Amino acid sequence: SEAGREICPASRVLHNDCKVSLDATRHRWFYWTSFNCQTLVKISFDTSSTAQSPLVARVDSVDPDWSGATFTDSHVMDDTQNFFKVAWLSDNPSSDIPMTTSDCDANSHCTSVSEGCICETQVTDTAVFDSADQITSKEDVLNSLYIGSFPPSLYEDDYISLNCGVSGVDVWIKQYSGSNSCSSLDKKTIFFVTDDNTGVDKYFRNAQSTVEILGTSGASFRNPPHFMNLIEPEVRDAQYETDAVLDHLFYHPTHPPFLAKLMIQRFGVSNPSPSFVSRVAHHYKTGSYSSAAGGNVIGSGKYGDLSAMIAAIALDSESRHVSLDADPNHGQIREPMIKATSFLRSMEAVYTSPNNWNKLKGMGLGQESYAANSVFGFFL
């Protein structure tokens, strides 16, 4: 109102005095309205590969305006194909939710369409821990909370710190709650822990957001994080989402042993023992390596330090012990192409037609150009 503007009623929304502008890239009118809008869930009927974990899509149901138009963006219309996975909270979600046309139409809160079942939902935010007595270690926080938080210091004086006696867990509560007790926590409580596997400091809200499918016997899923605006996507949002995906892969518990095995194989041991892989993965996670004799420490002490990983590979007893030379299973198997060319070189073979490489191509080495079984080729 200070700017001399107002929310236009539907009957005037196209009038010039409402200052409505046309989005030239989408050819849509965007304006504030008092009409109701519901966020629905579209459950895919496709059970070919997701019978135990049905895919869902978001659908926005907007009441028609005075002209009968809804102005719903194509990404969230009822014919959307933007399905994605969610973390269902039911043990067997396919038995609780409508997965067929008949089951969908039998639910008064759902409507069947050609690709799935569109259902009304209810989103509920609740506290995960009501009392600090429910927390025995930091693993309880890491395994139960999924919603991050800003550090309490960014909220000025709104939060106060409590000593709740849980090792490795710092607790902050909102001052307005009227209770300074560790036995009375709410969904605005913030926890701080350091992940021992990665060394990363993490802040979590003591909250869980659940999406319930109405008309079912309690079918629900964890409300998924959302980076991209479906109506007006921004490059910034794509960058944030990409960073989140990379962080998820980088800090995933399977990443250190997976990378450790591949690096060991590339550094001379094609069949490393599980204990060798475990040792290298450990030094990669801790970011430091020192010999058993207590020599110089190699690495920065941070998760993912490659110098610590390389030192752990090169200086490990399984890489250096001379007794392993007698083991026919120890060492590195050369790649098929290198093995074939080394054999030809040892036989003093002469290739007189450099422009005709069909003979090498037809040897079935598994490393021919454009013939790899996957994007990783022979190397994985």
Disulfide bonds with the S-S distance in Angstrom:
Cys8-Cys18 2.13
Cys104-Cys117 2.08
Cys110-Cys119 2.16
Cys164-Cys182 2.01
